[in-house]
Each structure stands twice: as C-alpha cells, then as structure tokens.
Amino acid sequence: MIVISDSSVVVSALISPNGSIAGIFKEKSKLQFTAPSFLFEEIEKHYSKIAKVSPLNNKELKAQVAFYKSRIKIIDVLEIPEKHLQTAFKIVAGVDFNDIYFVALNRYKGYKIWTLDKKLINGVEAKGYKIFVTVNDLKKGLYKKRN
C-alpha cells in the first residue's frame, strides 16, 4: 500500500515521537509513503515551532527528520502533469490552496492522502471526493487505491 503523507502527519510524528502516527511510520509493514517535493521545505520552514513543542532535543529531532526523509519517497512537483494540477486547483478551491500538490499527486498517482487536516478532508469530501485515508484505516489495513 502506498499513501501520500501530508505535512500534518509528519509534524505530528515529530511532535509526538511515541504516538500512533509516528508508530505507523516506524512499523515494519508493507506501507509505503510518498509526498510532493516541497513537504520537507515546509517542515524546515516551521522547524523552530516544531522544536518548541517536540519532546526531542535538537539532535534527536534532526535525526527524526532524516528518518522521515528516508521513509517518504519524494515526487518532484514538476513531474505532476498540468491536467492533474488543474483538477486539483478546482478541488481545493475554497478549501485550502496550500494543499494543491497533495491533491494533484492523488489525481496523478491514485494514492489516497493521509492527513490530519479536518478542514481539507471535510471541504474536499463535501465536493464528492473520497481521497483520504485515516490513521484507523492504516492501522486496520483498510486502505484501498481509488479506481
């Protein structure tokens, strides 16, 4: 199974390194993770805020970021075809344009998005798109690729 990891799940794993989200990343399973190329730029941009609330010291936190970089396959946003970006633009319109690349990657690859962003989930699902996977889905192995 492959899922698109959104920034919120990586931030959560860094803030709660012993929590269920970090556990899913660290678990030996058939789960694979992917994300658009700007994911870790976003983590770096908010690194000081993450460091303030994480129980990890700076060395440990940097090691965890390196672990997630090794665990998540990055796809360059320039590889996403324009038609998928245009579709994603329409899907996130009125919801959150910051998530356009996650949705475009979903449209391009067909993998569901793992996010904790309730506004994104509710806004996109209200438009009829069921493109998200939950922590419980991942724990239970219920994830299915869209048709």
C-alpha positions in Angstrom: 0.0 0.0 0.0 1.2 3.5 -0.9 -0.2 6.6 0.7 0.5 10.3 0.2 1.8 11.7 3.5 0.7 15.3 4.1 2.7 17.7 6.2 0.3 17.4 9.2 1.2 13.7 9.7 4.9 14.3 9.6 4.6 17.3 12.0 2.5 15.2 14.4 5.1 12.4 14.3 7.8 14.9 15.1 5.8 16.4 18.0 4.7 13.0 19.4 7.6 10.6 18.5 6.0 7.8 20.5 2.4 8.4 19.3 0.3 6.3 16.9 1.2 8.3 13.8 5.0 8.0 14.4 4.3 4.3 15.1 2.7 3.8 11.7 5.8 5.4 10.0 8.2 3.3 12.1 6.2 0.0 11.9 7.7 -2.7 9.7 4.9 -3.2 7.2 4.0 -3.1 3.5 3.0 0.5 3.8 5.0 2.9 1.6 4.8 6.7 1.8 5.2 9.4 -0.8 4.8 13.2 -0.9 5.3 16.2 -3.1 8.8 17.6 -3.1 8.0 20.7 -1.0 7.0 18.6 2.0 10.4 18.9 3.8 10.8 22.5 2.8 7.6 23.1 4.7 8.9 21.1 7.7 12.2 23.2 7.6 10.1 26.4 7.4 8.3 25.5 10.6 11.2 23.7 12.3 11.6 26.2 15.1 7.9 25.9 16.0 8.1 22.1 15.9 11.2 22.1 18.0 9.5 24.2 20.7 6.7 21.6 21.2 8.6 18.4 20.5 10.0 16.5 23.5 13.1 15.7 21.4 16.3 17.7 21.7 17.7 19.3 18.6 19.9 16.4 17.7 17.1 13.8 18.1 14.7 16.0 16.2 17.1 16.3 13.3 17.6 12.5 13.3 13.8 12.0 13.2 13.5 14.4 10.2 16.3 12.5 8.5 14.4 9.2 9.2 11.2 10.6 7.6 13.2 11.8 4.6 14.4 8.3 4.2 11.0 6.8 4.7 9.0 9.0 2.4 9.6 8.9 -1.3 9.5 12.4 -2.7 8.0 13.2 -6.1 9.0 16.4 -7.7 6.0 18.6 -8.2 7.3 19.4 -11.7 6.6 15.7 -12.6 2.9 16.1 -11.9 1.1 16.7 -15.3 -0.6 20.0 -15.7 -4.0 18.4 -16.1 -3.8 17.0 -12.6 -2.7 20.4 -11.2 -5.7 22.0 -12.9 -8.1 19.4 -11.5 -6.5 19.7 -8.0 -6.9 23.5 -8.3 -10.6 23.1 -8.7 -10.9 20.5 -5.9 -9.1 22.7 -3.3 -10.7 25.9 -4.4 -12.4 27.4 -1.4 -10.8 24.9 0.9 -7.0 25.4 1.1 -4.8 26.1 -1.9 -1.7 25.1 0.2 -2.8 21.5 -0.3 -2.9 21.6 -4.1 0.2 19.5 -4.6 -1.1 16.7 -2.3 -4.4 16.6 -4.2 -2.6 16.8 -7.6 -0.4 13.9 -6.6 -3.5 12.0 -5.7 -5.0 12.7 -9.1 -1.7 11.7 -10.8 -0.9 8.5 -8.9 -4.2 7.5 -7.5 -2.9 7.1 -3.9 -5.0 8.2 -1.0 -3.9 11.1 1.1 -3.0 10.6 4.8 -3.8 13.9 6.6 -4.9 15.2 9.9 -6.3 18.4 8.3 -10.0 18.2 9.1 -10.8 21.4 7.1 -9.2 19.8 4.0 -10.9 16.5 4.5 -14.4 18.0 5.1 -14.0 20.6 2.3 -12.9 18.1 -0.3 -15.3 15.3 0.7 -18.1 17.9 0.5 -17.3 18.2 -3.2 -17.7 14.4 -3.6 -14.0 13.3 -3.5 -13.2 10.4 -1.2 -9.4 10.6 -1.4 -8.3 10.4 2.2 -7.2 7.6 4.4 -7.3 7.7 8.2 -5.0 6.5 11.0 -7.6 3.8 11.8 -7.7 2.8 8.1 -3.9 2.4 8.1 -3.9 0.5 11.4 -6.6 -1.9 10.2 -5.2 -2.3 6.7 -8.4 -1.0 5.2 -6.7 1.3 2.7 -7.7 0.8 -1.0 -6.4 2.6 -4.0 -9.1 4.6 -5.9 -10.4 3.2 -9.1 
